[in-house]
Amino acid sequence: MRSYNPDLTPPWKKSAPVPEVPADRDLVVEEVATGFCGAVIRCEAGTVTLEDRFGKHRVFPLEPRGFLLEGKVVTLVRPASGPARPTRTASGSVAVPGARARVARAGRIYVEGRHDAELVERVWGDDLRIEGVVVEYLEGVDDLPAIVAEFGPAPDARLGVLVDHLVPGSKESRIAARVTSPDVLVVGHPYIDVWEAVKPSSLGIPAWPAVPRGQDWKTGVCRALGWPDNTGAAWQHILSRVTSYKDLEPELLGRVEELIDFVTAP
């Protein structure tokens, strides 16, 4: 008769002691048994709730050796009472308390308008200051080839450009195709305006309204949602509801991260 070891403890729970880490809000971890990865949104007696990048929630017990933090096994514990120092920036990166802003690089990231720049600052501002990356807005990309030529990109001064509505056949795609320098990266999201890159759920609406062609899109949105015809005030309302990367669509998140990587590459 085959004998079985009565000890059914998983192997990862048998090794040497591991660190105890407070389950502070926004800490990103992976649950070892299921592989579910997400940010802590709530920690109660004996359990922790994680939210993944798609907004899905899962509740897990606070078991010893139950999670991976940056690839290393840890034991999550309930945070001490009182305000905790953020462990993550709004973009989900590891926070560096007390870090000084780096001297600005020669490279830049250009975005189309002020709203784009304010949204990038809201989510990636801490990361950009540490990396020394300056974001500037252009008020449109119609003259992008001339703007790029004036900037004079080089291997040690790369230029990244974020374009709205960069889809096949659009005016923006034709303009972007005229930029051919290897030291310039032009990427974009599919939305008519960066407003749409904010998840409707973060604003408490079911979806962004469809605006008839020929009508100013932002004004049409305000009217469809019953907001005053004041696009500046509407944008401030939208921006106020963005607190982290979880409030933005993946189509924008990936493109901004790509630009940051491009302009900071050695």
N, C-alpha and C positions, 0 to 999 in steps of 0.2 A: 504494500500500500504506500502511495506517495504521501510524504509528510509536508505540511505547509507551515511556513513561519507565521506564528500568530500575530506578529508585529506588522500591521498594515500601514504604518506611517509612511507617507510619500518620501522619497529620497531627499528632496530639497529641505525637508524638515528635520533631518538627522545630523546635519553637518554642524560646524562650529557656530557659536552665537553670532547674530547679525544685528546691525544697528536698529534702534527704534526711532522712527521718524514720525513727527506729528502730522496728522492728516489735515493739513491746512487747506483752506479753500483754494482751488485752482492748481493744486499740486497734481502733476500728471504722472500716473503710475499704470502698471500693467498687472492684472490679476493672474497669478501663475498658473492656476488650474485651467482657466478658460481662454487666456490670451486676450481678454477684453482690456482695451486701453482707453483711458479717459481721464478727465480732470475731476478732482474732488469738488463736489458741490454741496455736500452735507455729511456731517459725521455725528452720529448719535451713539448712545450707549450700546456698544457691541457691534455696530454696523457702520459702513461707509457707503455713500452713494456716489457713483462715477457717471460722468456724461462724456460720451465719445464725440468725435468731430461732426457726426451727423445728428446730434441732439438726442441720441438714445441713452436712457438711464438704466443702470444696473445696480442692485444693492448687494454688497458682499459682507460677510462677517469679518471682524478684525482679528483674524487668526495669526498666530506667529508664522513668520516666513511666508506670508500670503501674497506678497506683491514684489514687483520689480520696479526699481527706481533707477532710470538711466542704465538699465541692464544688470543691476545688482540687487540681490535679494534683500528685502528689508521687512521689518515688522511695523505696520502702521499702528499708531496709538492715537487716542483721542487728544486733540490739542488742549493745552492749558487754557483756562478761562482768560478773557481779555483779548484785545486786538492783537492779531499775529502779523508779523512782517510778511509781505507778499513774497512767495518763493518763485513766482513766475511773472514775467511781463505780460502786457495785454496781448502780445503775439504768441504767448505760450513758451517763450524762451526762458531759460534759467535766469532769475534776477540776480544782479550783482550790486548789493547794497553799497552805497557810498562811492560807486565808480564814477570817475570823472569823464566828461565828454572828451573824445579824442579830437585832436586837431583835424580839421576838415581835410578829406582827401581831395586830390585833383579831380577824381571822377565825380559824376553827378547822376541823380535820377530826375528825369523830367516827367511831369504828369500834365494832363491837358488843362485842368482848371483849378481854381481855389478849393472847390469842394473835394476834389480828388486829393489835393495836398493835405487838407485838414483831416480826411479820413485816414490817410497813410500815417500822419502824425499821431492820431488817436490810438492806433493799434501798434505801430512799429516805432514810435518815437524813441523809446528807451533804447531799443536795439540800434537805431540809426545813429544816436549820439555816441554810443560806445564804439561803433564802427567808424565814426567820422564821416558819415555819408550825408550830404546835403540834398534835400528835395526841393525842386523849384517847379513852378507851374507856368504854362505857356500861353494860356488863353486860346487854345486850339492848336491843331497840328497841320493846318493848311500849308504853312511855310517850313515844315519839318526838315526837308533836305538842306535848306539854307541855314537853318538854325544849327543843324549838326555840323555843317561846314564851318560855321563861325566858331563853334565850340572847339573844333580841332581835336577830335578823339585820338588817343594814342594808347599803346599797351599799358602805360602807367597812368592814364587818365581816361578810363573807360566811361562810356555814357550808356545809361539805361533809360528807355522811354516806355511809359505806360500809356496805352491808347484806348479810348472808349470805342465800343462797337467795332472791334476788329474781327470782322467775319468775312468770308469769301464774297467778293463782288462789291463790297462797300467802298465808299470813297476813301475811308481810312485805310483799308487794305491796299489800295492802289498807291496812296502816298507812302505807306510804310515800305512797299516793295522798291521804292526809289532810293532807300537808304541801304547801302551795300558795304559799309566799312566793317571789318572784322572786330573793331573795337567798340561797336555800337550794337546793342541788343534792343530790338523793338518788339514788345509783346503787348497783348491786350486782352480784354474781357469781352464777352458777347453783348453786354448790356448797352442800351441806348445812352444811358447816363449812369454815373457811378452810384446814384441813389439806389438803383436796382440791385446793386451788389450787397445791400443790407438786407438780411433775411426778413421777410414780411412778419414772421413770428416774433421778431424782436420789437416790432412796432405795434403788435397787437392787431394786425390786419391779415385777412386770409391770403391775399396775393396782391401784387402790384397791378393796378388797373391797366386795361388796354386803352391806349389813346389813339384816336383816329389819325391817319396820316395827314399831314398838312397843318396839324394843330401843334402849338408849342407843347412839348412833352411834359415839362415840369408844371406848367399851368394846368394842363389837362389832368395831371395826377392830383393836384390840389383840389380841383373842382370835383373830380370823381370821388375823392375821399371826404368831401365836405369841409376841406380846410380853406382858410382865407386865401385869396389870390396874392399871396406874398411868399414867393419862392425862397427868399432869404430866411424868413421865419420858419418856413417848412423845413428847410435844411437844418437849421439849428435844432429843431425838434427831432429830426431823424438822427443827427449826430449825437444828441444827448442819450439816445437809446443804445449806442454802441459802446460797450465796456471792454470787449475783448474780441479775439479772433472768432469766437463762437457765434458772434452776431453777423458775420460776413459769409458770403457764398464762397465755396471752394474755388470757383473760377477766378475770383480776384485774389484769394489767399495765395494760391500757387504762383501766380504771375508776379506778385510783389516779392515773394521769397526768391524767385528766380532772378529778379533784377538785383536784389541785394547781394546774392551770391556772385553775380556777374561782375558788379563794380568793385567788390572787395576781394576778388580772386587775386592770388599773388601774380 
